[in-house]
Amino acid sequence: MVETNNTLGHPSGPEYQLVVGEGTYSLREDLHLAAPPPHPSEAPTANPNPLATTPAPPTAGVKVSFVTASPRTATHPLYKVTTSSTARSFLGTYSIRESEKEPRKSDETGSDGLPAQASLTGTHGKSPVFGEGNVLLSPPLGKEGAKRRKPKTSMVKSNSSFISRVVPHDHLNKRLQERSSEGLFAFANVDRAFEWLDLSSATKTEPLIKILFTKSHILCHDINPVTKSAGHVDVIMGTSSGDILWYEPMSQKYGRINKNGAINSSPISAIRWLPGSDNLFLASHMDGTLIVYDKEKDDAAFSPEENGAATEEKNGNLADHLSLHIYKSVNSRNQKFNPVASWKISNQKINGFSFSPDGRHLAVVSEDGTLRIIDYLKEQWVPCRHMSQAPRRLIYCRLTDVYTSYYGGFMCVCWSPDGKYVLTGGQDDLVSIWSLAERQIVARCPGHHSWVTAVAFDPWRCDDRNYRFGSVGDDCRLLLWDFNVGMLRRPKVAVSVRQRGSVSSHLAGPRQRAESQATSRYRSNSNLSSHEVDGEDLVEHSVESRMQTAELPPIMSKVIDPDPLCWISFEEDSIVTSCAEGHIRTWDRPKEGMNGSQITLSPPGSNHA
């Protein structure tokens, strides 16, 4: 089989420039990752019909993860502030931090512009790690402390039918030996291929290794910043078949988790290492389930544990969008096999999730148009009286806030570097800014002409009051946005107490957008009764009319690619975007310096693992 090669271009001209207030971003290079031909065993793709109702195979375009061998310290000021005046993360009336003395600290940042949680230990305190209270999840201790395992199966010599072909570079060992510790590696997926690239090399178009899969496509991947070193990198990959690969590229070994859908057979839309954990990672399956896996545990046939079984489910569906059922708790004594924990949060596809900068909360967006803020560290036993048939107590994870889109599903989500705001992009062509301090939407950001597929903050253009973020979408556009905490008009919210500690926010204004039969399934209903849960402060937020919410215009909007865009990342010296057809474009930051309205960081931290 003849494989196509990657290409590198350096287009120039006004059409490859982004003009903003602080200067002009120029396209440095366009790295095109060639898509492999379909595997002979794959069924031929039918002529796409936009009106067809048959489900299409899941795809994700091209997504990229960056990693360097040497650690770099983030110096974004938002991570350094420890007072309660500006940079604390709020959720309602309480801080995400457990106490004023506990700082937020992160040594590195991830490819989405958020801290990578390489170190959650500060000088004054330590953020908790998921499952640390369960001794059954503690790693085995050896002579030199915790024993760290590596995957066992050779990728190059594998005879698995799951992997079609592995193409290592002819001089792989030589290139690894000669690489700089400051060098930048990238992992990228394109269709059924997964590539490991050395972006610091003059021959960056030649992958260090290229893995071709038989039928599955890699939809998402992540790098563990806790375990990475000069000679070791832990990569996890989620596939369209539901299988998960734990891959260590230096040794060319891999392990396969959820093999053949042993635990959950639905595709994986997003995957992330849990903050501060060596072994645990979280995967969102397209059936609306979040599952925590351990890379070092074997699989076993899984069915919901008795205490977590949801009696109100019908054919595996939740009763309503406020339900969040734990099929297996992290505190379970049955931790010999995967999964470590399993939560059902939606009847529809989960499109993405993001951990808060301090690692304490989880923001999840789904096809049902809901943004859920989850205190995932606090699994608690609570009585459930809202169901007509509830013979036993159910486990509920602490669901703190439920927000709803203006229309359609949410496609992407990210946190601000200080944890005060959450961004979402959706099928309503809008980027929305949610304030967790005020527990409401503070602005909608029109400007896209199609679905918004990725959003990210630029930590090098943020301070404690000013924020820069970017978004890309199916309209092939890159949009940049600036906002200041004092520039947004915030509608007043009257909060009425409801049953047993449940509260709901209602807009004070007299105008309420009328619900139509065609769109009612996409809107939240302020009259819906939330779960009657003792001791929980669950807030279901009604949808605000566009006339009652501030609108934020973009500072820059431009079509930068002929194909739909699917990913964006802000780096120290550039903006990086990718499209569905394999183009990874790097845009150099302006050389003339920052605008006076923003701060200049020297030296800035890294924006990758």
C-alpha positions in Angstrom: 0.0 0.0 0.0 1.4 3.4 -1.0 1.2 6.0 1.7 1.0 9.7 0.9 3.6 12.1 2.5 3.2 15.1 4.7 4.0 18.5 3.1 5.1 21.8 4.5 4.2 25.2 2.9 5.1 28.8 3.7 2.4 30.9 2.0 2.6 34.6 2.4 0.5 37.7 1.6 -2.3 39.8 3.1 -4.7 36.8 3.0 -2.3 35.0 5.5 -2.2 37.8 8.0 -4.4 38.5 11.1 -4.6 42.2 12.0 -5.5 43.0 15.6 -4.9 45.9 18.0 -1.5 44.7 19.2 -0.1 44.1 15.7 -0.2 41.6 12.9 -0.2 37.8 13.2 1.5 36.2 10.2 1.3 32.6 8.9 4.6 31.0 9.6 3.9 27.6 8.1 1.2 25.2 6.9 2.0 21.6 7.8 -0.4 19.3 5.9 -0.8 15.8 7.4 -1.7 13.5 4.6 -4.8 11.4 5.2 -4.2 7.7 4.6 -6.3 5.8 2.1 -9.2 3.8 3.6 -8.4 0.3 4.8 -9.5 -2.4 2.3 -11.7 -3.9 4.9 -13.6 -0.6 5.4 -17.0 -0.3 3.8 -17.0 2.2 1.0 -18.3 5.6 2.0 -21.8 6.2 0.6 -22.5 9.4 -1.3 -23.2 11.9 1.5 -26.8 13.1 1.6 -27.4 16.1 3.8 -30.9 15.0 4.4 -30.0 11.4 5.3 -31.1 10.3 8.8 -28.8 7.3 9.1 -26.0 7.9 11.6 -22.6 8.7 10.1 -19.3 7.3 11.5 -17.9 9.7 14.1 -15.0 11.9 13.0 -13.0 14.6 14.8 -10.8 16.3 12.2 -7.2 16.9 13.3 -6.3 17.5 16.9 -2.8 18.0 18.3 -1.1 17.5 21.6 2.3 19.2 22.3 5.0 18.0 24.7 8.5 19.0 25.7 11.0 16.9 27.7 12.2 19.8 29.8 9.8 21.3 32.4 8.9 24.9 32.1 7.4 27.1 34.7 4.2 29.0 33.9 4.5 32.6 35.0 1.0 33.8 34.0 0.0 36.2 36.8 -3.4 34.6 37.2 -1.8 31.5 38.5 0.4 33.4 41.0 -2.3 35.5 42.8 -3.3 34.0 46.1 -5.5 36.7 47.5 -9.3 36.6 47.4 -9.6 39.8 45.4 -9.1 38.8 41.8 -7.9 35.4 40.8 -9.9 33.0 42.9 -12.3 30.6 41.2 -15.9 30.9 42.5 -18.8 28.6 42.2 -21.8 30.4 43.5 -20.9 31.9 46.9 -18.0 29.6 47.7 -14.5 29.2 46.3 -13.3 26.2 44.4 -10.4 26.2 46.8 -11.3 24.7 50.2 -9.6 27.4 52.2 -7.9 30.8 51.8 -4.5 29.3 52.7 -4.7 26.8 49.8 -3.2 28.3 46.7 -3.7 27.3 43.1 -0.4 26.2 41.5 0.4 24.6 38.2 3.8 24.2 36.8 2.7 23.8 33.2 -0.2 24.4 30.9 -2.0 22.1 28.5 -2.6 22.5 24.8 -6.0 24.0 25.4 -4.5 27.0 27.3 -5.3 25.6 30.7 -2.9 24.3 33.4 -1.8 20.8 32.7 -1.9 20.0 36.4 1.7 18.8 36.3 2.0 19.7 40.0 -1.0 20.3 42.2 1.1 20.7 45.3 1.7 24.2 46.6 3.7 25.6 49.4 0.7 26.1 51.6 -1.5 23.2 50.6 -2.3 20.3 48.3 -5.2 19.9 46.0 -6.9 16.6 46.3 -6.5 13.8 43.8 -9.5 11.9 42.6 -9.8 8.6 44.5 -7.0 9.3 47.0 -9.3 8.4 49.9 -9.7 4.8 48.6 -6.7 2.7 49.6 -7.6 0.2 46.9 -6.5 2.7 44.3 -3.1 3.4 45.8 -0.3 2.3 43.5 1.8 -0.7 44.7 4.9 0.3 46.6 8.3 -1.0 45.6 11.8 -0.5 47.0 11.9 3.0 45.6 8.4 4.0 46.4 5.4 3.8 44.0 5.9 1.3 41.2 5.4 2.8 37.8 4.5 0.3 35.1 4.9 0.6 31.3 2.7 -0.9 28.6 3.9 -4.4 27.6 3.0 -4.9 24.0 5.4 -3.9 21.2 3.7 -1.5 18.8 6.1 -2.4 15.9 5.9 -6.1 16.4 2.2 -6.3 17.2 0.1 -8.8 15.3 -3.2 -7.3 16.5 -5.8 -7.0 13.8 -6.8 -3.7 15.5 -3.5 -2.1 14.2 -3.1 -2.2 10.4 0.5 -1.0 10.0 3.2 0.8 12.0 5.7 3.0 10.0 8.7 4.1 12.1 11.3 6.5 10.8 14.3 4.9 9.3 16.6 6.7 11.7 14.2 6.9 14.7 16.8 6.0 17.4 19.3 8.5 16.0 16.8 11.3 15.9 15.7 10.6 19.5 19.3 10.6 20.7 20.1 13.9 18.9 17.0 15.7 19.9 17.2 18.8 22.1 15.7 18.7 25.6 14.0 22.0 24.6 12.6 20.3 21.4 8.8 20.3 20.8 7.1 17.0 20.0 3.5 16.8 18.6 1.0 14.0 18.5 -1.7 14.3 15.9 -4.6 12.3 14.6 -5.8 12.3 11.0 -8.5 9.8 10.0 -7.3 6.3 10.8 -3.7 7.5 11.3 -1.9 8.7 14.4 1.5 10.5 14.0 4.3 11.4 16.3 6.2 14.5 15.0 9.3 16.4 16.0 8.4 20.0 15.3 11.9 21.2 16.2 13.5 19.2 13.4 14.3 20.5 10.0 12.5 17.4 8.7 9.3 17.9 10.6 7.2 16.6 7.8 8.7 13.1 8.4 6.9 11.6 11.4 9.0 9.7 13.9 6.3 7.1 13.8 3.0 6.7 12.0 0.4 4.2 13.2 -2.4 3.1 10.9 -5.5 1.5 12.4 -7.6 -1.1 10.6 -11.1 0.4 11.0 -11.0 2.7 14.1 -10.2 6.4 13.9 -8.5 8.2 16.7 -10.9 10.9 17.9 -9.0 12.4 20.8 -5.8 12.0 22.8 -3.9 13.5 25.8 -0.4 13.5 27.4 0.2 13.0 31.1 2.2 15.9 32.4 2.8 14.2 35.7 4.7 11.2 34.4 6.5 12.7 31.4 10.2 12.9 31.4 13.1 13.0 28.9 12.7 9.2 28.4 9.1 8.6 29.0 5.7 9.9 27.8 2.3 8.5 28.6 -0.2 9.1 25.8 -3.8 8.0 25.8 -6.0 7.8 22.7 -9.8 7.4 22.4 -11.2 5.8 19.2 -14.4 5.6 17.2 -14.8 1.9 18.3 -14.6 2.8 22.0 -11.2 1.2 22.4 -8.5 3.1 24.3 -4.8 2.9 23.7 -2.2 3.6 26.3 0.9 4.4 24.3 4.5 5.0 25.4 6.3 6.3 22.2 9.9 6.2 23.5 9.8 2.4 24.1 7.2 1.8 21.3 5.0 -0.1 23.7 1.2 0.1 24.1 -1.7 -1.3 26.1 -5.3 -1.6 25.0 -8.1 -0.7 27.4 -11.9 -1.3 27.0 -10.9 -3.8 24.3 -13.7 -4.4 21.9 -16.0 -2.3 24.0 -15.8 -4.7 27.0 -16.9 -1.8 29.4 -18.6 0.6 26.9 -18.8 0.1 23.2 -19.7 3.7 22.2 -17.1 6.0 20.6 -15.1 8.3 22.7 -15.5 12.0 22.1 -12.9 13.3 24.6 -10.2 12.0 26.9 -8.1 13.6 29.6 -5.7 12.5 32.3 -7.2 13.3 35.8 -5.4 16.2 37.4 -2.4 15.1 39.5 -2.9 11.4 38.7 -0.2 9.0 37.3 -2.7 6.3 36.3 -6.3 7.6 36.1 -7.9 9.3 33.1 -11.4 10.3 32.2 -13.1 9.4 28.9 -16.5 10.7 27.7 -18.4 8.2 25.6 -21.0 9.2 23.0 -23.8 7.5 24.8 -23.7 10.2 27.5 -21.4 8.3 30.0 -18.3 9.5 31.7 -15.9 6.7 32.8 -12.7 6.9 34.8 -10.2 4.2 33.8 -6.8 3.1 35.2 -4.2 2.5 32.6 -2.7 -0.3 34.6 -5.9 -2.3 35.3 -7.3 -5.0 33.2 -10.9 -4.9 31.8 -13.8 -6.9 33.1 -17.4 -7.2 32.0 -19.2 -4.3 33.7 -22.7 -3.7 34.9 -23.9 -1.0 37.2 -23.3 -1.8 40.9 -26.4 -2.2 43.0 -26.1 1.0 45.0 -25.6 3.0 41.8 -28.3 1.4 39.7 -30.8 3.9 38.6 -34.4 2.7 39.1 -35.9 5.5 37.1 -34.1 4.7 33.9 -36.0 3.3 31.0 -34.0 1.4 28.4 -30.8 3.0 29.7 -32.1 6.6 29.5 -32.1 9.1 32.3 -35.4 10.6 33.5 -34.3 14.2 32.8 -31.4 16.4 32.1 -30.8 17.1 35.9 -30.0 13.4 36.6 -26.5 12.3 37.2 -26.2 8.7 38.2 -23.1 7.0 39.4 -23.0 3.4 38.1 -19.8 2.8 40.0 -18.4 5.0 42.7 -14.7 5.7 43.1 -15.2 4.6 46.7 -16.3 1.1 45.6 -14.4 -1.8 47.1 -14.5 -3.5 43.7 -11.4 -1.9 42.2 -9.5 -4.9 40.8 -10.6 -4.2 37.3 -11.7 -1.2 35.1 -13.7 0.9 35.4 -12.6 2.9 38.4 -15.8 5.0 38.3 -18.7 5.4 35.9 -21.3 8.2 35.6 -24.3 8.6 33.4 -25.0 12.3 32.8 -26.9 12.5 29.6 -29.1 10.6 27.1 -27.3 12.3 24.3 -23.7 12.6 23.1 -21.1 14.3 25.3 -19.1 16.6 23.0 -16.4 17.7 25.4 -15.3 18.4 29.0 -12.7 20.4 30.8 -11.2 20.4 34.3 -11.0 23.6 36.2 -7.5 25.1 36.6 -7.3 23.9 40.2 -8.5 20.5 39.3 -11.5 20.5 41.6 -14.4 20.8 39.2 -15.5 19.5 35.8 -17.3 21.4 33.0 -19.2 19.0 30.6 -21.1 20.0 27.4 -23.3 17.7 25.5 -25.6 17.4 22.5 -28.7 18.1 24.6 -27.5 21.8 24.9 -26.5 21.6 28.5 -23.4 22.8 30.3 -23.0 20.9 33.6 -20.6 22.0 36.4 -19.7 18.9 38.5 -17.9 18.7 41.8 -16.5 15.3 40.7 -14.2 14.9 43.7 -17.2 14.8 46.1 -19.2 11.6 45.5 -21.8 11.6 48.2 -24.6 9.4 49.4 -27.8 11.4 49.3 -31.4 10.4 49.7 -33.5 10.5 46.5 -37.2 11.2 47.1 -38.2 12.8 43.8 -38.9 9.4 42.1 -42.1 7.6 42.3 -40.2 4.3 42.8 -37.1 4.6 44.9 -36.8 1.6 47.2 -33.1 2.3 48.0 -30.7 5.2 48.3 -28.9 6.1 45.1 -25.4 7.6 44.7 -25.4 11.1 43.2 -22.3 13.0 42.2 -22.5 16.6 43.3 -24.0 18.5 40.3 -23.7 22.2 41.2 -25.0 24.1 38.1 -26.9 23.3 34.9 -26.8 25.9 32.1 -28.6 25.6 28.8 -27.7 26.8 25.3 -29.7 29.4 23.4 -30.4 26.8 20.8 -29.0 23.4 19.9 -26.1 21.5 21.4 -22.9 22.7 22.9 -19.8 21.5 21.0 -16.8 22.7 23.1 -15.9 24.1 26.5 -12.9 25.6 28.3 -12.1 27.4 31.6 -10.4 30.8 31.9 -6.9 30.6 33.5 -8.2 31.9 36.8 -11.3 29.6 36.9 -13.8 32.5 37.0 -15.3 32.0 33.6 -16.3 29.1 31.3 -16.5 29.4 27.6 -18.8 27.3 25.4 -19.3 27.1 21.7 -22.3 25.6 20.1 -24.6 24.7 17.3 -26.3 28.1 17.7 -23.2 29.7 16.1 -22.4 31.5 19.4 -19.6 31.6 21.9 -21.1 32.1 25.4 -19.3 33.4 28.5 -20.5 32.0 31.8 -19.6 33.7 35.1 -19.2 31.2 37.9 -19.1 33.9 40.5 -22.5 35.2 39.4 -23.7 31.7 38.3 -25.1 33.1 35.0 -24.3 33.9 31.5 -22.6 37.3 31.1 -22.3 37.6 27.3 -23.0 35.9 24.1 -20.5 36.4 21.3 -22.0 36.3 17.7 -19.7 36.3 14.7 -19.5 32.7 13.5 -21.6 31.6 10.5 -21.8 28.0 11.5 -21.2 25.7 14.5 -18.4 26.6 16.8 -16.0 23.6 17.2 -13.3 24.8 19.6 -12.6 27.6 22.0 -9.5 28.5 24.1 -8.2 31.3 26.2 -4.9 33.0 25.4 -3.1 33.1 28.8 -0.4 35.4 27.5 -3.0 38.0 26.8 -4.9 37.8 30.1 -4.5 39.5 33.4 -6.8 39.7 36.4 -9.4 41.9 34.6 -8.7 41.5 30.9 -9.2 38.3 28.9 -8.4 37.2 25.3 -9.8 34.1 23.8 -10.2 32.6 20.4 -12.7 30.4 18.6 -12.9 28.4 15.4 -15.8 26.7 13.6 -17.2 24.9 10.7 -17.4 28.2 8.8 -13.6 28.0 8.4 -13.2 31.2 10.5 -10.8 32.1 13.3 -12.3 34.8 15.6 -10.4 36.6 18.4 -12.2 38.3 21.3 -11.2 40.6 24.1 -13.4 41.4 27.2 -13.0 43.2 30.4 -14.8 42.3 33.6 -16.2 45.9 33.8 -17.5 46.2 30.2 -20.2 43.6 30.3 -23.8 44.5 31.4 -25.0 41.9 33.8 -28.8 41.5 34.2 -30.0 41.3 37.8 -31.0 37.8 38.9 -33.6 37.0 41.5 -33.1 33.7 43.1 -36.0 31.9 44.6 -35.6 29.0 47.0 -37.3 25.8 45.9 -37.8 22.4 47.4 -35.3 21.3 50.1 -32.4 23.5 49.2 -32.9 23.3 45.5 -32.8 26.8 43.9 -33.5 28.1 40.5 -32.4 31.4 39.0 -35.1 33.5 37.2 -34.5 36.6 35.2 -35.9 39.8 36.8 -36.8 41.3 33.5 -40.4 41.0 32.3 -39.5 39.7 28.9 -39.3 36.0 28.5 -38.7 34.6 25.0 -41.6 32.5 24.0 -41.0 28.8 23.5 -41.9 27.3 20.1 -42.8 23.7 19.6 -39.9 23.4 17.2 -37.2 24.6 19.6 -38.6 23.7 23.1 -36.5 20.6 23.3 -33.4 22.7 23.1 -34.4 25.2 25.8 -34.5 24.8 29.5 -37.8 25.4 31.3 -37.5 27.6 34.4 -40.6 25.9 35.8 -39.0 22.4 35.7 -38.7 20.8 39.1 -35.2 19.9 40.0 -34.2 16.9 42.1 -35.2 17.1 45.7 -31.8 16.4 47.2 -31.0 17.2 50.8 -27.9 19.3 51.4 -27.3 20.1 47.8 -27.4 23.6 46.2 -28.2 22.6 42.7 -29.1 25.5 40.4 -30.8 25.1 37.1 -30.4 28.2 35.1 -33.1 29.3 32.7 -32.3 30.6 29.2 -31.9 34.3 28.9 -33.3 36.2 26.0 -30.7 37.6 23.6 -32.2 41.0 24.3 -31.4 40.6 28.0 -27.8 39.5 27.6 -24.8 41.5 26.6 -23.3 40.8 23.2 -19.6 40.9 22.6 -18.3 41.5 19.1 -15.0 39.9 17.9 -11.9 42.1 17.5 -10.8 39.9 14.5 -12.7 37.6 12.2 -11.2 35.9 9.2 -11.6 32.8 7.0 -8.2 31.1 7.3 -8.7 27.8 5.7 -10.9 26.4 2.9 -12.0 23.5 5.2 -13.9 23.5 8.5 -11.7 24.2 11.5 -11.7 21.9 14.5 -8.9 22.9 17.0 -7.1 26.0 18.3 -4.2 26.4 20.8 -2.4 29.5 22.0 1.4 29.1 22.4 4.0 31.4 23.7 5.0 32.7 20.3 2.1 31.7 18.1 -1.5 30.6 17.6 -1.9 27.1 16.1 -5.1 25.9 14.3 -6.1 22.8 12.5 -8.8 21.8 10.1 -10.7 18.7 9.2 -8.5 17.9 6.2 -5.2 17.8 8.0 -3.7 21.3 7.8 -1.9 22.5 10.9 -1.3 26.2 10.6 1.1 28.2 12.9 0.5 32.0 13.1 3.4 34.0 14.6 2.6 36.6 17.2 3.2 40.3 16.4 6.9 41.2 16.8 6.2 44.8 17.6 5.1 43.9 21.2 1.9 44.0 23.2 -0.7 46.6 23.3 -0.5 48.9 26.3 -3.9 47.7 27.5 -2.5 44.3 28.1 0.4 43.1 30.1 3.7 41.8 28.8 5.0 38.6 30.4 8.7 38.0 30.6 9.5 35.2 30.4 6.1 33.5 29.6 5.5 29.9 30.6 4.9 27.0 28.2 1.5 26.2 26.8 2.0 22.5 26.5 2.9 19.5 28.6 
